[in-house]
Amino acid sequence: MFTHAEVMSSYLRNAAFVVLIGVSQVAFSQVEISDPPDSHHFGKVPIGATYATQYFSAFNRGSSPVTLGTVTVDSGDLFVCLAIGCPAVAPKDFVVSTSAGCTGAVLQVGEGCSTLVSFVPTSVGDRLGRLVIPVVGGAAATRRVVGTGTAPPLDCVLDWAEQAYKTLLTNPTPSFAISPFYARCYQGGALCLAADMAVPTFAPPSVYVYQNQSLNSLGRLSEFAALTQCK
């Protein structure tokens, strides 16, 4: 049975290990996803919240009608990175609406359709997926979708701490999960702050500091939330 400190230590020792999986395939697609722009980000959304939605619009840019297949979000050819703070490939965090949209649509030349996608994060940090609009007999239109999951009030507390202790909490990573913690690391991984809230328990979560391969409690998360007026 590993202690929390041993689990955290093992994770950090391997943090520089990065695995890249998948090869991008380039093909001409008669259908183009043109709205929103490529830079669209769903924003910071609390775990489980359902309010972050966006319509994605596709248009037939070719010279003949096309029939679309079932719109999905998958992992596709996205890169998988295992270093601390890397975005997680999490297609299930992006939910395609089952209401009328692009699925099964027949687009005449120049016509378009829109599909509603919701970002419902299941964990903290940057989350990735690949939106796929299949074209029957042709190349699918794809778009990377991105959002950031947060765990209130921890992320707010850590944001406050980074402002209050700028010289100590340098080079922050994005928030990430390492069961049973949600955490951020600083100083190239030499120091991490975490709360044991990734796994539901009856005990109220506490804030911990990990440094020099030692994990120590700093107090209840609720106390820090009250101090920083975080909800």
Summary of the structure (lengths in Angstrom):
residues: 231
radius of gyration: 21.0
end to end distance: 34.2
largest distance: 64.8
contacts: 686
relative contact order: 0.18
helix: 15%
strand: 37%
